Amino acid sequence: MCLSIPSKVVKIDKENEVATVDTMGVQREASLSLMSQEDIKIGDYVLLHIGFVMNKIDEAEALDSLEIYKEIIDAMNEEDRQMAILEADECPNRGE
């Protein structure tokens, strides 16, 4: 199962329409080609799907969601955490 965890935009490459986003401490690149460049700014929270930024979300909503994810991760043991990370990296719909 692929989850769309809110990610914070930390860098924007307008020439290549790519944003660098931080998802709970992990940075990765995502395409902005489905969004208007004026819509996304550094510091915004976004949701990704298969390597594309799909929409911008309200900061308060993003922070609430991230807090719930942190509670879930804290409740997992180390083996479960590693499996979740590996499964997320191998998600067939990730588009990388």
N, CA, C and O atoms as a GROMACS GRO file, in nm:
protein
  384
    1MET      N    1   0.084  -0.117   0.000
    1MET     CA    2   0.000   0.000   0.000
    1MET      C    3   0.089   0.123   0.000
    1MET      O    4   0.185   0.131   0.076
    2CYS      N    5   0.057   0.218  -0.084
    2CYS     CA    6   0.131   0.344  -0.091
    2CYS      C    7   0.052   0.452  -0.017
    2CYS      O    8  -0.067   0.471  -0.042
    3LEU      N    9   0.121   0.521   0.073
    3LEU     CA   10   0.058   0.631   0.146
    3LEU      C   11   0.110   0.763   0.094
    3LEU      O   12   0.227   0.774   0.057
    4SER      N   13   0.026   0.860   0.091
    4SER     CA   14   0.068   0.995   0.054
    4SER      C   15   0.083   1.075   0.183
    4SER      O   16  -0.014   1.124   0.240
    5ILE      N   17   0.207   1.088   0.227
    5ILE     CA   18   0.238   1.159   0.350
    5ILE      C   19   0.269   1.304   0.314
    5ILE      O   20   0.343   1.329   0.219
    6PRO      N   21   0.214   1.400   0.388
    6PRO     CA   22   0.244   1.540   0.357
    6PRO      C   23   0.395   1.564   0.356
    6PRO      O   24   0.468   1.515   0.443
    7SER      N   25   0.439   1.639   0.257
    7SER     CA   26   0.581   1.669   0.240
    7SER      C   27   0.597   1.820   0.228
    7SER      O   28   0.515   1.888   0.167
    8LYS      N   29   0.706   1.870   0.287
    8LYS     CA   30   0.732   2.015   0.283
    8LYS      C   31   0.828   2.047   0.169
    8LYS      O   32   0.932   1.983   0.154
    9VAL      N   33   0.793   2.145   0.089
    9VAL     CA   34   0.878   2.188  -0.022
    9VAL      C   35   0.997   2.265   0.035
    9VAL      O   36   0.979   2.364   0.106
   10VAL      N   37   1.119   2.217   0.004
   10VAL     CA   38   1.239   2.282   0.055
   10VAL      C   39   1.322   2.348  -0.055
   10VAL      O   40   1.410   2.430  -0.026
   11LYS      N   41   1.293   2.313  -0.181
   11LYS     CA   42   1.369   2.371  -0.292
   11LYS      C   43   1.284   2.357  -0.418
   11LYS      O   44   1.210   2.260  -0.434
   12ILE      N   45   1.296   2.455  -0.506
   12ILE     CA   46   1.224   2.448  -0.634
   12ILE      C   47   1.321   2.478  -0.747
   12ILE      O   48   1.392   2.578  -0.744
   13ASP      N   49   1.323   2.390  -0.846
   13ASP     CA   50   1.400   2.410  -0.969
   13ASP      C   51   1.298   2.442  -1.078
   13ASP      O   52   1.241   2.352  -1.140
   14LYS      N   53   1.276   2.571  -1.100
   14LYS     CA   54   1.171   2.613  -1.195
   14LYS      C   55   1.204   2.572  -1.338
   14LYS      O   56   1.114   2.540  -1.415
   15GLU      N   57   1.333   2.575  -1.373
   15GLU     CA   58   1.372   2.540  -1.510
   15GLU      C   59   1.330   2.397  -1.544
   15GLU      O   60   1.282   2.371  -1.655
   16ASN      N   61   1.348   2.303  -1.450
   16ASN     CA   62   1.315   2.163  -1.475
   16ASN      C   63   1.182   2.121  -1.414
   16ASN      O   64   1.145   2.003  -1.420
   17GLU      N   65   1.110   2.216  -1.356
   17GLU     CA   66   0.979   2.188  -1.294
   17GLU      C   67   0.988   2.076  -1.191
   17GLU      O   68   0.909   1.982  -1.191
   18VAL      N   69   1.088   2.087  -1.102
   18VAL     CA   70   1.110   1.986  -1.000
   18VAL      C   71   1.118   2.054  -0.864
   18VAL      O   72   1.180   2.159  -0.849
   19ALA      N   73   1.054   1.992  -0.766
   19ALA     CA   74   1.064   2.040  -0.628
   19ALA      C   75   1.138   1.934  -0.546
   19ALA      O   76   1.121   1.814  -0.567
   20THR      N   77   1.219   1.981  -0.453
   20THR     CA   78   1.276   1.891  -0.353
   20THR      C   79   1.187   1.904  -0.231
   20THR      O   80   1.164   2.013  -0.180
   21VAL      N   81   1.138   1.789  -0.185
   21VAL     CA   82   1.046   1.789  -0.071
   21VAL      C   83   1.106   1.706   0.042
   21VAL      O   84   1.183   1.614   0.020
   22ASP      N   85   1.067   1.742   0.163
   22ASP     CA   86   1.109   1.670   0.283
   22ASP      C   87   0.989   1.598   0.339
   22ASP      O   88   0.889   1.658   0.377
   23THR      N   89   1.001   1.464   0.344
   23THR     CA   90   0.894   1.382   0.399
   23THR      C   91   0.945   1.318   0.527
   23THR      O   92   1.013   1.215   0.522
   24MET      N   93   0.914   1.376   0.637
   24MET     CA   94   0.954   1.325   0.769
   24MET      C   95   1.105   1.299   0.774
   24MET      O   96   1.149   1.196   0.824
   25GLY      N   97   1.182   1.395   0.723
   25GLY     CA   98   1.327   1.386   0.732
   25GLY      C   99   1.395   1.324   0.611
   25GLY      O  100   1.518   1.322   0.605
   26VAL      N  101   1.318   1.272   0.516
   26VAL     CA  102   1.374   1.213   0.394
   26VAL      C  103   1.345   1.308   0.278
   26VAL      O  104   1.230   1.342   0.251
   27GLN      N  105   1.452   1.350   0.211
   27GLN     CA  106   1.432   1.441   0.098
   27GLN      C  107   1.435   1.365  -0.033
   27GLN      O  108   1.514   1.273  -0.051
   28ARG      N  109   1.345   1.405  -0.124
   28ARG     CA  110   1.339   1.347  -0.257
   28ARG      C  111   1.285   1.451  -0.353
   28ARG      O  112   1.228   1.553  -0.312
   29GLU      N  113   1.302   1.424  -0.481
   29GLU     CA  114   1.254   1.516  -0.583
   29GLU      C  115   1.118   1.470  -0.634
   29GLU      O  116   1.089   1.351  -0.639
   30ALA      N  117   1.037   1.568  -0.672
   30ALA     CA  118   0.905   1.540  -0.729
   30ALA      C  119   0.876   1.640  -0.840
   30ALA      O  120   0.912   1.757  -0.831
   31SER      N  121   0.812   1.592  -0.943
   31SER     CA  122   0.780   1.676  -1.056
   31SER      C  123   0.667   1.775  -1.022
   31SER      O  124   0.571   1.741  -0.953
   32LEU      N  125   0.683   1.896  -1.074
   32LEU     CA  126   0.579   1.999  -1.059
   32LEU      C  127   0.500   2.016  -1.188
   32LEU      O  128   0.422   2.111  -1.201
   33SER      N  129   0.520   1.926  -1.283
   33SER     CA  130   0.460   1.946  -1.416
   33SER      C  131   0.307   1.942  -1.416
   33SER      O  132   0.245   1.987  -1.512
   34LEU      N  133   0.246   1.888  -1.311
   34LEU     CA  134   0.100   1.885  -1.305
   34LEU      C  135   0.043   2.003  -1.228
   34LEU      O  136  -0.078   2.016  -1.213
   35MET      N  137   0.132   2.090  -1.180
   35MET     CA  138   0.088   2.205  -1.100
   35MET      C  139   0.129   2.334  -1.169
   35MET      O  140   0.224   2.337  -1.247
   36SER      N  141   0.058   2.439  -1.141
   36SER     CA  142   0.100   2.570  -1.185
   36SER      C  143   0.217   2.612  -1.097
   36SER      O  144   0.209   2.601  -0.975
   37GLN      N  145   0.325   2.659  -1.157
   37GLN     CA  146   0.444   2.694  -1.079
   37GLN      C  147   0.416   2.802  -0.976
   37GLN      O  148   0.481   2.809  -0.872
   38GLU      N  149   0.319   2.887  -1.005
   38GLU     CA  150   0.287   2.993  -0.911
   38GLU      C  151   0.215   2.938  -0.786
   38GLU      O  152   0.211   3.003  -0.682
   39ASP      N  153   0.160   2.818  -0.798
   39ASP     CA  154   0.084   2.760  -0.687
   39ASP      C  155   0.173   2.709  -0.575
   39ASP      O  156   0.130   2.707  -0.460
   40ILE      N  157   0.294   2.667  -0.605
   40ILE     CA  158   0.380   2.602  -0.508
   40ILE      C  159   0.500   2.690  -0.474
   40ILE      O  160   0.570   2.740  -0.562
   41LYS      N  161   0.521   2.708  -0.344
   41LYS     CA  162   0.633   2.790  -0.297
   41LYS      C  163   0.711   2.711  -0.192
   41LYS      O  164   0.659   2.617  -0.132
   42ILE      N  165   0.836   2.750  -0.171
   42ILE     CA  166   0.916   2.688  -0.065
   42ILE      C  167   0.844   2.709   0.068
   42ILE      O  168   0.799   2.819   0.100
   43GLY      N  169   0.834   2.601   0.144
   43GLY     CA  170   0.764   2.605   0.273
   43GLY      C  171   0.622   2.551   0.267
   43GLY      O  172   0.561   2.523   0.370
   44ASP      N  173   0.568   2.537   0.145
   44ASP     CA  174   0.434   2.480   0.130
   44ASP      C  175   0.437   2.330   0.161
   44ASP      O  176   0.541   2.265   0.148
   45TYR      N  177   0.324   2.277   0.202
   45TYR     CA  178   0.307   2.132   0.219
   45TYR      C  179   0.228   2.079   0.101
   45TYR      O  180   0.128   2.138   0.059
   46VAL      N  181   0.274   1.965   0.048
   46VAL     CA  182   0.211   1.906  -0.070
   46VAL      C  183   0.191   1.757  -0.049
   46VAL      O  184   0.250   1.696   0.040
   47LEU      N  185   0.107   1.698  -0.134
   47LEU     CA  186   0.090   1.554  -0.140
   47LEU      C  187   0.144   1.506  -0.274
   47LEU      O  188   0.125   1.571  -0.377
   48LEU      N  189   0.213   1.392  -0.272
   48LEU     CA  190   0.275   1.335  -0.392
   48LEU      C  191   0.204   1.207  -0.431
   48LEU      O  192   0.148   1.137  -0.348
   49HIS      N  193   0.210   1.178  -0.560
   49HIS     CA  194   0.165   1.048  -0.609
   49HIS      C  195   0.251   1.013  -0.729
   49HIS      O  196   0.264   1.093  -0.822
   50ILE      N  197   0.308   0.896  -0.729
   50ILE     CA  198   0.397   0.843  -0.832
   50ILE      C  199   0.499   0.947  -0.881
   50ILE      O  200   0.524   0.959  -1.001
   51GLY      N  201   0.557   1.019  -0.788
   51GLY     CA  202   0.664   1.112  -0.822
   51GLY      C  203   0.620   1.249  -0.866
   51GLY      O  204   0.702   1.331  -0.907
   52PHE      N  205   0.490   1.277  -0.860
   52PHE     CA  206   0.437   1.407  -0.900
   52PHE      C  207   0.371   1.476  -0.781
   52PHE      O  208   0.303   1.412  -0.701
   53VAL      N  209   0.391   1.606  -0.769
   53VAL     CA  210   0.315   1.684  -0.672
   53VAL      C  211   0.174   1.694  -0.726
   53VAL      O  212   0.152   1.744  -0.837
   54MET      N  213   0.077   1.646  -0.646
   54MET     CA  214  -0.062   1.643  -0.692
   54MET      C  215  -0.144   1.761  -0.643
   54MET      O  216  -0.231   1.811  -0.714
   55ASN      N  217  -0.116   1.805  -0.518
   55ASN     CA  218  -0.188   1.922  -0.468
   55ASN      C  219  -0.119   1.978  -0.345
   55ASN      O  220  -0.041   1.910  -0.278
   56LYS      N  221  -0.150   2.101  -0.317
   56LYS     CA  222  -0.099   2.169  -0.199
   56LYS      C  223  -0.204   2.153  -0.089
   56LYS      O  224  -0.324   2.156  -0.116
   57ILE      N  225  -0.157   2.134   0.035
   57ILE     CA  226  -0.252   2.121   0.145
   57ILE      C  227  -0.223   2.226   0.251
   57ILE      O  228  -0.113   2.281   0.259
   58ASP      N  229  -0.322   2.252   0.330
   58ASP     CA  230  -0.314   2.349   0.438
   58ASP      C  231  -0.206   2.306   0.538
   58ASP      O  232  -0.196   2.187   0.570
   59GLU      N  233  -0.127   2.400   0.587
   59GLU     CA  234  -0.018   2.367   0.679
   59GLU      C  235  -0.069   2.301   0.807
   59GLU      O  236  -0.010   2.204   0.854
   60ALA      N  237  -0.176   2.352   0.863
   60ALA     CA  238  -0.230   2.294   0.988
   60ALA      C  239  -0.274   2.150   0.966
   60ALA      O  240  -0.249   2.063   1.050
   61GLU      N  241  -0.339   2.125   0.853
   61GLU     CA  242  -0.381   1.988   0.821
   61GLU      C  243  -0.259   1.897   0.802
   61GLU      O  244  -0.259   1.783   0.848
   62ALA      N  245  -0.157   1.948   0.735
   62ALA     CA  246  -0.035   1.869   0.713
   62ALA      C  247   0.032   1.836   0.846
   62ALA      O  248   0.072   1.722   0.868
   63LEU      N  249   0.044   1.933   0.934
   63LEU     CA  250   0.109   1.910   1.063
   63LEU      C  251   0.030   1.812   1.149
   63LEU      O  252   0.089   1.729   1.218
   64ASP      N  253  -0.103   1.820   1.144
   64ASP     CA  254  -0.186   1.722   1.217
   64ASP      C  255  -0.163   1.581   1.163
   64ASP      O  256  -0.148   1.486   1.241
   65SER      N  257  -0.159   1.567   1.030
   65SER     CA  258  -0.136   1.436   0.970
   65SER      C  259   0.003   1.383   1.006
   65SER      O  260   0.018   1.265   1.037
   66LEU      N  261   0.103   1.470   1.001
   66LEU     CA  262   0.240   1.426   1.034
   66LEU      C  263   0.250   1.380   1.179
   66LEU      O  264   0.323   1.286   1.209
   67GLU      N  265   0.176   1.446   1.268
   67GLU     CA  266   0.178   1.405   1.409
   67GLU      C  267   0.119   1.265   1.425
   67GLU      O  268   0.170   1.185   1.504
   68ILE      N  269   0.014   1.235   1.351
   68ILE     CA  270  -0.045   1.100   1.356
   68ILE      C  271   0.053   0.997   1.301
   68ILE      O  272   0.069   0.890   1.359
   69TYR      N  273   0.119   1.030   1.189
   69TYR     CA  274   0.218   0.936   1.135
   69TYR      C  275   0.331   0.912   1.235
   69TYR      O  276   0.377   0.799   1.249
   70LYS      N  277   0.375   1.017   1.304
   70LYS     CA  278   0.481   1.001   1.405
   70LYS      C  279   0.436   0.910   1.517
   70LYS      O  280   0.514   0.829   1.566
   71GLU      N  281   0.310   0.922   1.560
   71GLU     CA  282   0.258   0.833   1.664
   71GLU      C  283   0.258   0.688   1.617
   71GLU      O  284   0.291   0.597   1.693
   72ILE      N  285   0.221   0.667   1.492
   72ILE     CA  286   0.221   0.530   1.436
   72ILE      C  287   0.363   0.476   1.433
   72ILE      O  288   0.388   0.362   1.473
   73ILE      N  289   0.457   0.557   1.384
   73ILE     CA  290   0.597   0.512   1.376
   73ILE      C  291   0.653   0.484   1.514
   73ILE      O  292   0.725   0.386   1.533
   74ASP      N  293   0.621   0.568   1.610
   74ASP     CA  294   0.670   0.546   1.746
   74ASP      C  295   0.616   0.415   1.805
   74ASP      O  296   0.683   0.353   1.888
   75ALA      N  297   0.498   0.375   1.762
   75ALA     CA  298   0.438   0.252   1.814
   75ALA      C  299   0.496   0.127   1.747
   75ALA      O  300   0.476   0.015   1.796
   76MET      N  301   0.567   0.145   1.635
   76MET     CA  302   0.625   0.031   1.563
   76MET      C  303   0.759  -0.007   1.626
   76MET      O  304   0.830   0.078   1.680
   77ASN      N  305   0.793  -0.136   1.618
   77ASN     CA  306   0.927  -0.174   1.661
   77ASN      C  307   1.024  -0.150   1.545
   77ASN      O  308   0.981  -0.121   1.433
   78GLU      N  309   1.153  -0.161   1.571
   78GLU     CA  310   1.254  -0.127   1.470
   78GLU      C  311   1.240  -0.211   1.343
   78GLU      O  312   1.256  -0.159   1.232
   79GLU      N  313   1.210  -0.340   1.357
   79GLU     CA  314   1.195  -0.426   1.239
   79GLU      C  315   1.078  -0.379   1.152
   79GLU      O  316   1.089  -0.374   1.030
   80ASP      N  317   0.966  -0.345   1.216
   80ASP     CA  318   0.850  -0.295   1.141
   80ASP      C  319   0.882  -0.164   1.071
   80ASP      O  320   0.837  -0.141   0.958
   81ARG      N  321   0.959  -0.076   1.136
   81ARG     CA  322   0.998   0.052   1.074
   81ARG      C  323   1.079   0.029   0.948
   81ARG      O  324   1.054   0.090   0.844
   82GLN      N  325   1.177  -0.061   0.957
   82GLN     CA  326   1.262  -0.089   0.841
   82GLN      C  327   1.179  -0.149   0.728
   82GLN      O  328   1.200  -0.113   0.612
   83MET      N  329   1.086  -0.238   0.758
   83MET     CA  330   1.000  -0.298   0.656
   83MET      C  331   0.913  -0.191   0.590
   83MET      O  332   0.893  -0.193   0.468
   84ALA      N  333   0.861  -0.099   0.668
   84ALA     CA  334   0.776   0.007   0.613
   84ALA      C  335   0.855   0.095   0.517
   84ALA      O  336   0.805   0.134   0.411
   85ILE      N  337   0.979   0.126   0.554
   85ILE     CA  338   1.064   0.208   0.467
   85ILE      C  339   1.095   0.133   0.338
   85ILE      O  340   1.087   0.191   0.229
   86LEU      N  341   1.130   0.006   0.348
   86LEU     CA  342   1.160  -0.073   0.229
   86LEU      C  343   1.038  -0.086   0.139
   86LEU      O  344   1.049  -0.073   0.017
   87GLU      N  345   0.923  -0.111   0.198
   87GLU     CA  346   0.801  -0.123   0.118
   87GLU      C  347   0.769   0.008   0.048
   87GLU      O  348   0.725   0.008  -0.067
   88ALA      N  349   0.789   0.121   0.116
   88ALA     CA  350   0.762   0.251   0.055
   88ALA      C  351   0.857   0.275  -0.062
   88ALA      O  352   0.816   0.329  -0.165
   89ASP      N  353   0.984   0.237  -0.046
   89ASP     CA  354   1.081   0.256  -0.154
   89ASP      C  355   1.052   0.164  -0.273
   89ASP      O  356   1.091   0.196  -0.386
   90GLU      N  357   0.986   0.051  -0.249
   90GLU     CA  358   0.959  -0.044  -0.357
   90GLU      C  359   0.815  -0.035  -0.408
   90GLU      O  360   0.771  -0.122  -0.483
   91CYS      N  361   0.743   0.067  -0.370
   91CYS     CA  362   0.604   0.083  -0.412
   91CYS      C  363   0.597   0.084  -0.565
   91CYS      O  364   0.661   0.168  -0.629
   92PRO      N  365   0.521  -0.007  -0.625
   92PRO     CA  366   0.515  -0.015  -0.771
   92PRO      C  367   0.453   0.107  -0.836
   92PRO      O  368   0.472   0.129  -0.956
   93ASN      N  369   0.380   0.186  -0.763
   93ASN     CA  370   0.316   0.304  -0.819
   93ASN      C  371   0.396   0.431  -0.795
   93ASN      O  372   0.348   0.542  -0.822
   94ARG      N  373   0.517   0.415  -0.745
   94ARG     CA  374   0.596   0.532  -0.710
   94ARG      C  375   0.642   0.609  -0.832
   94ARG      O  376   0.659   0.731  -0.824
   95GLY      N  377   0.663   0.542  -0.946
   95GLY     CA  378   0.694   0.612  -1.069
   95GLY      C  379   0.838   0.653  -1.086
   95GLY      O  380   0.867   0.742  -1.166
   96GLU      N  381   0.929   0.592  -1.016
   96GLU     CA  382   1.070   0.627  -1.033
   96GLU      C  383   1.141   0.533  -1.126
   96GLU      O  384   1.260   0.549  -1.152
   0.00000   0.00000   0.00000
